[in-house]
Amino acid sequence: MTDARSFSADKYWLKRARVPVQAVDGAAGLTADPDGTALADVRIEEGRIRAVLPAGEAPCCARGVDLAGGAVRPLAANRLAPGEPADLIVDCGPGGRVVLRGGAPDDSGCSLGIACVCTPPGR
C-alpha cells in the first residue's frame, strides 16, 4: 500500500520515468524517442519538482521509486520543471496509476513504496 507520508513529508526520486519531452522545461540532455518521450529521473522535494535529469543521473542509492519506464506526466497544464508543483500522473503498470498532488498520492490506483533505490548509471 502507498504510504502518503513518505511521498509528502520527504524528498524522493521518480527514477527511470518515461516523460513527455515537450512538457519538460529545459529538456537539455534528454533524448526523445520517436514517440516524443524520454527516460528521466524526476526529483520531488516538499511537494514540488526540483529537477528533471536524464535517467541514471540521480544519485545511485537515493530514496525513491524505480518506475522502470513507467510514464510520468503532468496533470492539467502543468510543466515538468523545477519549481512547479508535483501534480503528476504516475503509471504503475497495466491498469494501475497513482495521481500525485503536491507530491502526495490522492488515490490508491497502485502501490508505490519509497525506498533506497539503486539504479545503475545511464540506465
Stockholm file with secondary structure:
# STOCKHOLM 1.0

chainA/1-123         MTDARSFSADKYWLKRARVPVQAVDGAAGLTADPDGTALADVRIEEGRIRAVLPAGEAPCCARGVDLAGGAVRPLAANRLAPGEPADLIVDCGPGGRVVLRGGAPDDSGCSLGIACVCTPPGR
#=GR chainA/1-123 SS CCCHHHHHSSEEEEEEEEEEGGGBTTCTTCCCCTTSEEEEEEEEETTEEEEEEETTCSCTEEEEEECTTCBEEESTTCCBSTTSBCCEEEECSTTCEEEEETTEESSCSSCCCCEEEECCTTC
#=GC SS_cons         CCCHHHHHSSEEEEEEEEEEGGGBTTCTTCCCCTTSEEEEEEEEETTEEEEEEETTCSCTEEEEEECTTCBEEESTTCCBSTTSBCCEEEECSTTCEEEEETTEESSCSSCCCCEEEECCTTC
//
